[in-house]
Amino acid sequence: MAGGRSGEGGGGDEAGGEMKGKLTKAQMIALGAGVAVLLLGLVLGFFGLRALGETQTQAQSLADRKLKPEVAAVLARPGGAGAARKEAVELGKITEDLGKEKEKVVGSWREGLVKASGEGQTWATDPNQWKDRLIAVNDQLRKKAGKKGDNAKVILVDDFYFGLQDYKSKSPAAGQIPSLALHLSVAEKLVEILMETKGAAKEAYPTQCILQGLEGPAVKEGDVAKPEAGKPKAGGADGSGVVRESYRLQMECSPEVFYGFVGRLSRDPWLFVVMDLSLENEQKEFLKRSEVAKRFEGEKSAPAVEGGAPTDGARGSANPQSTTPLLLVLAGKERLRVVMKIDFIGWKIPLQGKVLAPGKPS
């Protein structure tokens, strides 16, 4: 009897153990979610640490390759990255200040290109109006120029036409106008600077200044190239970068006018750069003693011209009856024959909304 009860009691314990080992549905769901979260955390942690390690390795490798060894050593030290970040901010401020200073310098060059290209003006887009402006500019400068034999003003040779002789009797094609507008403006500017220089020059012996020719990069008919898509037209002021064109000027003048002309080109708000220069004395050889005596006697008896001005042969004294200084005979009659290659450079205005990289020329 006792053994029967004991067996019955053991069976009840086993049944109770089975009931305690089973989980409810809610417990199983919670346990599964916990395991999933744990696995997800392990996976993300593994890949995150791996990515972080790779990033640090790449950064250190880049610093070693691109930067100086001492900079890489600074970044590797505790707090080095913060110090480098502070210096980078200060460097950015310096770059910004330099950009502002640069804009002060190139501002007049941008304005010069806008004026030279005739931006916003109809004569820079319409062939007929450009032709009218060419005629008007030529007439205006002819009125300012001196007559033949004048020692006080710049003399323009009869066939001088800014290097645009092809358009005396015809109008250009519409596609040529942007380049021709820039050509006309720059040529006009160069002639005006020369005239101002001659008027302000203090010449020991007044000398004729003759502008013999001015050539520029005028586009010939049939040579107009279609601009590529997305690229601004040459000579315009609507893109980034610079416009650079060369002009060839030929003249005869005194040394004082030549020096003054070069100085004014360098100080003008428009950017002009003298790229090439050829100088030649009017007299290639020094006069013989007999020639000096003959010319000296000839200068003393030189006839006066109307108005009391010296003749073309007598270049110095305003009173032709006075004795001519010997220096006038030896060097005073000398003129320089000048051929110059002058580049006009204009800074284009950046496109609106375009952000320029620090330190990158606009």
Legacy VTK file of the C-alpha trace (Angstrom):
# vtk DataFile Version 3.0
C-alpha trace
ASCII
DATASET POLYDATA
POINTS 362 float
0.000 0.000 0.000
2.771 2.284 0.971
4.630 1.517 -2.243
1.535 2.319 -4.260
1.181 5.704 -2.688
4.801 6.413 -3.211
4.516 5.683 -6.955
1.500 7.836 -7.264
3.374 10.698 -5.583
6.331 10.385 -8.001
4.077 10.557 -11.026
2.538 13.800 -9.725
5.990 15.423 -9.387
6.906 14.587 -12.976
3.657 16.083 -14.220
4.306 19.258 -12.260
7.888 19.496 -13.739
6.516 19.252 -17.250
4.057 22.070 -16.554
6.846 24.303 -15.180
9.185 23.657 -18.225
6.616 24.758 -20.815
6.494 28.513 -21.834
3.423 30.419 -22.603
2.899 31.926 -26.059
3.572 35.464 -24.794
6.809 34.379 -23.160
7.979 32.674 -26.340
7.305 35.812 -28.414
9.174 37.994 -25.914
12.106 35.618 -25.836
12.284 35.480 -29.633
12.208 39.262 -29.897
14.987 39.579 -27.353
17.179 37.119 -29.211
16.527 38.960 -32.512
17.465 42.299 -30.987
20.602 40.800 -29.514
21.646 39.301 -32.858
20.864 42.560 -34.673
22.961 44.516 -32.184
25.852 42.129 -32.601
25.685 42.391 -36.408
25.428 46.166 -36.447
28.163 46.500 -33.897
30.451 44.269 -35.928
29.930 46.145 -39.196
29.915 49.563 -37.488
33.206 48.961 -35.742
34.603 47.512 -38.928
33.506 50.570 -40.974
34.866 52.920 -38.340
38.167 51.111 -38.346
38.348 51.224 -42.137
37.525 54.938 -42.143
40.237 55.698 -39.621
42.709 53.629 -41.586
41.841 55.410 -44.850
42.017 58.823 -43.212
45.419 58.081 -41.728
46.630 56.712 -45.069
45.373 59.813 -46.884
47.067 62.066 -44.353
50.309 60.175 -44.760
50.136 60.442 -48.562
48.769 63.948 -49.095
49.965 65.838 -46.054
53.331 66.419 -44.561
54.484 63.808 -42.028
54.371 66.336 -39.199
50.699 67.100 -39.960
49.847 63.408 -39.881
51.617 63.149 -36.532
49.537 66.047 -35.164
46.294 64.368 -36.210
47.380 61.125 -34.539
47.966 62.791 -31.141
45.128 63.210 -28.608
43.424 66.526 -29.303
45.297 66.924 -32.559
42.165 66.719 -34.671
40.566 69.583 -32.737
43.630 71.772 -33.172
43.720 70.965 -36.869
40.031 71.820 -37.190
40.639 75.194 -35.517
43.523 75.958 -37.855
41.380 74.929 -40.830
38.707 77.438 -39.773
41.313 80.191 -39.475
42.718 79.235 -42.875
39.215 79.440 -44.335
38.858 82.990 -42.987
42.199 83.965 -44.507
41.122 82.495 -47.845
37.870 84.448 -47.682
39.731 87.692 -46.942
42.096 87.045 -49.835
39.088 86.489 -52.091
37.673 89.864 -51.084
40.995 91.574 -51.762
41.201 89.839 -55.126
37.723 91.072 -56.022
38.840 94.637 -55.313
41.610 94.193 -57.874
39.671 92.400 -60.599
36.509 94.460 -60.120
37.671 97.137 -62.566
38.755 94.407 -64.995
35.266 92.904 -64.893
33.775 96.347 -65.464
36.211 96.923 -68.326
35.036 93.774 -70.087
31.389 94.717 -69.617
32.021 98.127 -71.204
34.258 96.781 -73.956
31.811 94.070 -74.981
28.900 96.545 -74.992
26.823 94.370 -72.719
23.172 95.428 -72.783
23.640 97.833 -75.715
22.063 97.284 -79.094
25.154 98.304 -81.089
26.904 95.198 -79.713
24.251 92.878 -81.164
22.904 94.571 -84.293
25.217 94.678 -87.384
23.797 97.964 -88.717
24.087 99.770 -85.393
27.628 98.457 -84.932
28.512 99.869 -88.359
27.049 103.243 -87.362
29.109 103.238 -84.177
32.288 102.393 -86.119
31.743 105.420 -88.353
30.931 107.673 -85.385
34.018 106.613 -83.392
36.277 107.129 -86.401
34.869 110.629 -87.040
35.183 111.561 -83.362
38.840 110.526 -83.105
39.680 112.189 -86.432
38.437 115.483 -84.980
40.691 115.062 -81.932
43.727 114.102 -84.036
46.237 116.593 -85.402
46.835 117.539 -88.996
49.918 116.571 -90.955
52.990 118.299 -89.502
51.349 118.924 -86.099
53.734 118.399 -83.196
51.143 118.809 -80.436
48.612 116.055 -81.248
48.558 112.458 -82.437
48.388 112.212 -86.218
46.337 109.397 -87.763
47.451 108.188 -91.178
44.887 108.513 -93.950
44.026 104.823 -94.114
43.805 104.324 -90.332
40.539 102.554 -89.517
41.180 100.514 -86.320
42.133 97.475 -88.407
38.530 97.278 -89.627
39.018 98.416 -93.217
36.954 95.478 -94.485
33.827 97.073 -93.048
34.100 100.487 -94.663
31.753 99.434 -97.440
29.853 96.506 -95.954
28.161 95.430 -92.744
29.359 92.381 -90.814
27.387 89.189 -90.281
25.369 88.899 -87.084
27.635 86.153 -85.764
30.677 88.432 -85.968
29.247 91.244 -83.861
30.325 90.068 -80.356
33.983 89.843 -81.402
33.878 93.020 -83.504
32.220 94.977 -80.679
35.078 94.076 -78.351
37.628 94.903 -81.079
36.172 98.355 -81.697
35.966 99.245 -77.999
39.534 98.171 -77.219
40.924 99.922 -80.327
39.101 103.131 -79.384
40.449 102.889 -75.831
44.050 102.458 -77.016
43.852 105.469 -79.335
42.339 107.614 -76.576
45.106 106.627 -74.139
47.735 107.536 -76.744
46.096 110.904 -77.389
45.933 111.660 -73.664
49.575 110.686 -73.285
50.671 112.955 -76.128
48.729 115.869 -74.706
50.264 115.449 -71.237
53.828 114.613 -72.339
56.588 117.090 -71.499
58.827 116.791 -74.531
62.151 118.604 -74.587
61.680 118.960 -78.324
58.068 118.625 -79.596
57.981 115.664 -81.948
55.335 114.361 -84.302
53.441 111.333 -83.017
52.067 109.333 -85.945
49.760 106.357 -85.353
50.333 104.220 -88.426
48.301 101.113 -87.731
46.277 99.108 -85.227
45.383 95.489 -85.851
43.226 93.210 -83.751
41.695 89.719 -83.776
38.739 90.663 -85.979
36.710 87.659 -87.114
36.527 87.302 -90.885
33.363 86.332 -92.681
32.972 82.577 -92.834
35.263 82.005 -89.846
32.569 82.388 -87.207
32.523 79.236 -85.116
29.327 78.089 -83.427
29.720 78.052 -79.651
29.591 74.652 -78.016
26.560 73.801 -75.942
26.848 75.016 -72.379
29.867 77.228 -73.074
29.699 81.057 -73.129
30.610 82.914 -76.301
34.052 84.429 -76.567
34.019 88.112 -75.813
30.919 87.881 -73.644
30.622 88.678 -69.971
28.257 85.916 -68.908
30.576 83.071 -67.916
33.499 82.315 -65.680
37.117 82.729 -66.705
38.834 85.453 -68.720
38.815 86.920 -72.221
42.231 87.635 -73.722
42.862 89.209 -77.115
46.013 90.610 -78.736
46.346 93.915 -80.597
49.295 95.135 -82.657
49.997 98.870 -82.588
52.526 100.636 -84.832
53.539 104.274 -84.390
56.347 106.827 -84.434
56.786 109.140 -81.467
59.245 110.733 -79.071
60.756 108.717 -76.202
58.720 110.774 -73.717
55.411 109.837 -75.375
56.419 106.198 -75.630
57.351 105.956 -71.935
54.187 107.766 -70.914
52.021 105.522 -73.086
53.398 102.334 -71.521
52.923 103.809 -68.045
49.318 104.758 -68.717
48.563 101.289 -70.075
49.804 99.759 -66.835
47.677 102.109 -64.698
44.461 102.004 -66.714
41.395 100.435 -65.028
41.105 98.129 -68.028
43.775 95.436 -67.933
46.383 95.859 -70.680
49.619 93.855 -70.803
52.499 94.685 -73.178
53.526 91.263 -74.490
56.059 92.201 -77.178
57.919 95.350 -78.126
60.127 96.453 -80.999
61.971 99.798 -80.885
64.053 101.347 -83.624
65.702 104.744 -83.820
64.778 106.893 -86.768
68.518 107.363 -87.414
70.288 104.035 -87.406
73.794 105.536 -87.524
75.344 108.529 -85.809
75.871 111.511 -88.072
79.292 112.267 -89.501
80.968 115.483 -88.412
80.415 117.093 -91.805
76.728 116.147 -91.728
76.356 117.623 -88.236
77.771 120.958 -89.446
75.505 121.005 -92.498
72.396 120.255 -90.468
73.342 122.787 -87.833
73.667 125.496 -90.474
70.451 124.349 -92.103
68.529 124.568 -88.832
69.713 128.170 -88.259
68.286 129.307 -91.574
65.099 127.226 -91.502
62.080 129.250 -92.733
59.141 129.890 -90.470
55.748 128.370 -91.197
52.378 130.001 -90.809
51.541 130.671 -87.172
55.160 130.681 -86.030
55.338 126.875 -85.521
58.575 125.086 -86.435
58.726 123.181 -89.700
58.893 119.422 -89.925
62.682 119.657 -90.333
63.197 122.068 -87.438
61.807 120.208 -84.495
62.990 122.109 -81.454
62.717 125.831 -81.046
59.364 127.564 -81.333
61.237 130.521 -82.864
62.861 129.281 -86.104
65.041 132.413 -86.296
66.820 131.603 -83.045
70.007 129.600 -82.875
69.320 125.881 -82.768
71.035 124.006 -79.904
73.602 121.476 -81.006
71.745 118.774 -79.053
68.778 119.281 -81.367
70.933 118.351 -84.335
72.510 115.314 -82.718
69.542 113.794 -80.916
66.605 116.173 -80.867
65.400 115.189 -84.335
65.250 111.525 -83.338
61.946 109.653 -83.395
61.262 106.147 -82.148
59.649 103.626 -84.456
57.517 101.477 -82.186
55.714 98.186 -82.784
53.858 96.829 -79.751
51.817 93.726 -79.078
49.279 94.572 -76.392
46.947 92.048 -74.761
43.577 93.116 -73.432
42.403 90.880 -70.578
38.907 90.993 -69.148
37.531 89.037 -66.188
34.113 87.574 -66.894
31.347 87.889 -64.334
30.551 84.514 -62.688
27.188 82.967 -63.491
24.500 83.712 -60.896
24.184 80.983 -58.320
27.582 79.527 -59.127
29.722 79.082 -56.040
33.437 79.387 -56.686
35.795 77.078 -54.856
38.094 78.870 -52.397
41.322 79.884 -54.050
40.045 79.030 -57.523
40.256 81.902 -60.069
36.893 83.112 -61.272
LINES 1 363
362 0 1 2 3 4 5 6 7 8 9 10 11 12 13 14 15 16 17 18 19 20 21 22 23 24 25 26 27 28 29 30 31 32 33 34 35 36 37 38 39 40 41 42 43 44 45 46 47 48 49 50 51 52 53 54 55 56 57 58 59 60 61 62 63 64 65 66 67 68 69 70 71 72 73 74 75 76 77 78 79 80 81 82 83 84 85 86 87 88 89 90 91 92 93 94 95 96 97 98 99 100 101 102 103 104 105 106 107 108 109 110 111 112 113 114 115 116 117 118 119 120 121 122 123 124 125 126 127 128 129 130 131 132 133 134 135 136 137 138 139 140 141 142 143 144 145 146 147 148 149 150 151 152 153 154 155 156 157 158 159 160 161 162 163 164 165 166 167 168 169 170 171 172 173 174 175 176 177 178 179 180 181 182 183 184 185 186 187 188 189 190 191 192 193 194 195 196 197 198 199 200 201 202 203 204 205 206 207 208 209 210 211 212 213 214 215 216 217 218 219 220 221 222 223 224 225 226 227 228 229 230 231 232 233 234 235 236 237 238 239 240 241 242 243 244 245 246 247 248 249 250 251 252 253 254 255 256 257 258 259 260 261 262 263 264 265 266 267 268 269 270 271 272 273 274 275 276 277 278 279 280 281 282 283 284 285 286 287 288 289 290 291 292 293 294 295 296 297 298 299 300 301 302 303 304 305 306 307 308 309 310 311 312 313 314 315 316 317 318 319 320 321 322 323 324 325 326 327 328 329 330 331 332 333 334 335 336 337 338 339 340 341 342 343 344 345 346 347 348 349 350 351 352 353 354 355 356 357 358 359 360 361
